[in-house]
Amino acid sequence: MPTINTMELEGISEKSWGDAAREALREAARTIRHISKLEVLGTSTEVEDNQIVRYRTQVRLYFEVESDR
């Protein structure tokens, strides 16, 4: 039976919260294999001069731990 590990990350985008979540996944997938689930934990924005300038999405990734067999 596999063992599942989790990692919490925050993605940042100038376009949208969805793009920020995809950015977190894209970056994590560079070094983590077998990602099976992404859970959105929260969203926020950065504001400058009364305008949204960045979207931030906090996510939890689930991935299978590889055994040394």
C-alpha positions in Angstrom: 0.0 0.0 0.0 1.5 3.4 -0.9 2.4 6.1 1.5 1.1 9.6 0.7 3.0 12.7 1.7 1.8 16.3 1.5 3.4 19.7 1.0 2.0 23.2 1.3 3.0 25.8 -1.2 1.9 29.3 -2.4 1.7 30.1 -6.0 1.8 33.7 -7.3 0.4 35.1 -10.5 -0.4 38.5 -12.0 -3.4 36.9 -13.9 -5.7 35.0 -11.5 -6.0 32.7 -8.5 -6.3 29.7 -10.8 -3.1 30.6 -12.6 -1.4 31.0 -9.2 -2.5 27.4 -8.2 -1.2 26.1 -11.6 2.1 27.9 -11.1 2.6 26.2 -7.7 1.8 22.8 -9.3 4.1 23.5 -12.2 7.0 24.5 -10.0 6.5 21.5 -7.6 6.3 19.1 -10.5 9.9 20.0 -11.5 11.2 18.0 -8.5 8.3 15.9 -7.2 6.9 12.9 -9.0 3.5 11.1 -8.6 1.5 14.2 -7.6 -2.1 13.0 -7.3 -4.1 15.8 -5.7 -4.1 19.5 -5.3 -6.2 21.1 -2.6 -6.7 24.9 -2.4 -6.3 26.1 1.1 -6.9 29.8 0.6 -6.5 32.8 -1.7 -5.4 36.4 -1.2 -4.2 39.3 -3.3 -1.6 42.0 -3.2 -2.9 45.6 -3.7 -1.0 48.6 -4.8 -2.6 52.0 -5.6 -6.1 50.5 -5.0 -5.5 47.9 -7.8 -4.9 44.1 -7.5 -1.3 43.5 -8.7 -0.8 39.8 -7.7 -3.0 36.8 -6.9 -1.7 34.3 -4.3 -3.1 30.8 -3.9 -2.1 28.6 -1.0 -2.3 24.9 -2.0 -1.6 21.5 -0.5 -0.1 18.9 -2.8 -0.5 15.1 -2.2 2.1 12.8 -3.7 3.2 9.1 -3.3 6.4 8.4 -1.4 8.7 6.2 -3.5 10.0 3.2 -1.8 13.7 2.1 -2.1 12.8 -1.4 -3.3 
